[in-house]
Amino acid sequence: MRGLRITELGHPPQPAELPDPDGPVLEVEAAALNPLDRAVAAGRHYTGHPPLPFVPGAEAVGLLDGRRVWAFGDGLGISRDGTFAARVRVPPEVTAPVPGGADPALACALGIAGMAGWMPVAWRAPVRQDDRVLVLGASGTAGTVAVQAAKLLGAAHVTAAGRDREALERSGADEVVTLDGDFGEPTYVFDPLWGEPLQKAVAAAAPGARIVQLGQSAGAEATLTSAAVRGKQLELYGYSNFAVPREDLAREYARLVSHALAGEIRLEVERVPLEQAADAWDRRGKIVLVP
């Protein structure tokens, strides 16, 4: 069976011939490459990594007993072999149905990264119609989805902040700023960065603002002043896809993909043959591997 293996931490995966899996088998149609996969493969993820050599990949879309599903969880690509292969053992309880008519590559791109953009604003701390939303890291996949989701859910104003101004301009935000620009006075902050950008956002935030934190791309630590947090009565929410109850994850995933099918959420996806994963490993943009 065709697949990929990490044989040395810090190096891209290489094509390998893998044994066929047993148990419930997912016929993989698309497997998204995420920052999570790169972190695990580099030995930088807080959960560790499977024993070497291992198959990377924390999610996939494919056919399980004739049904198209999104698979995520059960240690895939984190504590055991993952999804960068033609077929993968996947328990049915860690899958969610893919709405009919969805392209498998797009449906997979809307999995880990898409849900990281959708769930904070739609489920963890739902956006309100009078919110002025600041999306940090808006040039990434999760940020791009968060911008569109916030507008779709009725936010009064959405500001996209990031380093890639060209990507920010494509995000659909009402306003774009670089990370050293003027954040305004947001009532809601979507933060996949932490570090200095979050510190700046806290200083700019309006009284009573809600902040949803889901990553540390700009640094593992941030210094927040007590005066800002207590003086403004700020609300800080943590978010992780792994912490969401499965029924909520499946329901909201179907909701997100349905919005994409309706043209209300747009995402650029680059399809890369599985065997060429090493060439695309560090490439920017949303990469989806296709067996």
ZIBELCOR-V86856 format. One record per residue. RES is the residue in one small letter. D_CENTER is the distance of its C-alpha to the mean C-alpha in Angstrom with 1 decimal. Layout:
RES;D_CENTER / RES;D_CENTER
//
This chain:
m;28.1 / r;25.9 / g;22.9 / l;21.5 / r;22.4 / i;21.7 / t;25.2 / e;24.9 / l;22.3 / g;21.2 / h;22.0 / p;20.1 / p;20.7 / q;23.8 / p;25.0 / a;26.8 / e;28.8 / l;27.5 / p;29.4 / d;28.7 / p;26.9 / d;28.8 / g;28.0 / p;25.7 / v;24.3 / l;21.4 / e;22.5 / v;19.3 / e;18.9 / a;15.5 / a;13.1 / a;9.9 / l;10.0 / n;7.2 / p;8.2 / l;8.7 / d;11.2 / r;12.9 / a;13.3 / v;14.8 / a;16.9 / a;18.2 / g;19.2 / r;17.2 / h;15.0 / y;16.7 / t;17.1 / g;18.9 / h;18.9 / p;20.9 / p;24.5 / l;25.2 / p;25.2 / f;22.0 / v;19.8 / p;16.2 / g;13.2 / a;11.2 / e;10.9 / a;13.2 / v;14.9 / g;18.6 / l;21.9 / l;23.0 / d;26.7 / g;26.5 / r;23.6 / r;20.3 / v;17.5 / w;13.9 / a;14.1 / f;11.9 / g;13.8 / d;17.4 / g;16.7 / l;15.5 / g;15.1 / i;15.4 / s;18.9 / r;20.1 / d;20.0 / g;16.8 / t;16.1 / f;17.2 / a;20.5 / a;22.5 / r;22.8 / v;21.1 / r;22.5 / v;20.4 / p;21.8 / p;21.7 / e;20.7 / v;17.1 / t;16.7 / a;16.2 / p;18.3 / v;17.0 / p;19.0 / g;21.9 / g;21.9 / a;18.3 / d;17.9 / p;16.3 / a;14.4 / l;12.9 / a;12.4 / c;10.4 / a;8.3 / l;7.6 / g;6.9 / i;4.2 / a;1.7 / g;4.9 / m;5.8 / a;4.2 / g;6.3 / w;8.9 / m;9.9 / p;11.1 / v;13.3 / a;14.3 / w;14.8 / r;14.7 / a;16.9 / p;17.6 / v;18.4 / r;22.2 / q;24.2 / d;25.8 / d;22.7 / r;22.4 / v;18.7 / l;17.5 / v;14.0 / l;13.7 / g;11.7 / a;12.0 / s;12.4 / g;8.9 / t;6.6 / a;4.9 / g;8.6 / t;10.2 / v;9.1 / a;10.1 / v;13.3 / q;14.2 / a;13.5 / a;15.7 / k;18.4 / l;18.3 / l;18.8 / g;21.7 / a;21.0 / a;24.2 / h;22.7 / v;19.3 / t;19.3 / a;16.7 / a;17.0 / g;16.1 / r;18.0 / d;17.9 / r;20.2 / e;20.3 / a;16.6 / l;17.0 / e;20.0 / r;18.2 / s;15.6 / g;18.3 / a;18.7 / d;22.2 / e;22.5 / v;20.9 / v;21.7 / t;21.2 / l;20.2 / d;24.0 / g;24.8 / d;25.8 / f;23.2 / g;25.8 / e;26.0 / p;22.7 / t;22.9 / y;19.1 / v;16.7 / f;12.9 / d;12.4 / p;9.6 / l;12.7 / w;15.6 / g;18.8 / e;21.1 / p;18.9 / l;18.5 / q;22.2 / k;23.1 / a;21.1 / v;23.0 / a;26.2 / a;25.6 / a;24.4 / a;26.8 / p;28.6 / g;26.8 / a;23.3 / r;20.2 / i;17.5 / v;14.1 / q;12.8 / l;9.5 / g;9.8 / q;12.8 / s;12.4 / a;15.8 / g;17.5 / a;17.8 / e;20.5 / a;21.5 / t;24.9 / l;25.1 / t;28.7 / s;30.2 / a;32.0 / a;28.9 / v;27.2 / r;30.4 / g;32.2 / k;29.5 / q;28.7 / l;24.9 / e;22.5 / l;19.6 / y;16.9 / g;14.6 / y;11.4 / s;9.6 / n;8.4 / f;11.3 / a;13.7 / v;13.6 / p;16.7 / r;16.5 / e;18.4 / d;16.3 / l;13.1 / a;15.1 / r;16.7 / e;13.8 / y;12.0 / a;15.4 / r;15.7 / l;12.6 / v;13.8 / s;17.3 / h;16.5 / a;15.3 / l;18.5 / a;20.5 / g;19.3 / e;18.0 / i;14.3 / r;14.4 / l;12.2 / e;13.9 / v;13.3 / e;15.5 / r;17.0 / v;18.4 / p;20.9 / l;20.1 / e;23.2 / q;22.0 / a;18.7 / a;20.5 / d;21.3 / a;17.7 / w;16.2 / d;16.1 / r;15.9 / r;13.8 / g;12.1 / k;10.0 / i;12.0 / v;12.7 / l;15.7 / v;18.5 / p;21.2
//
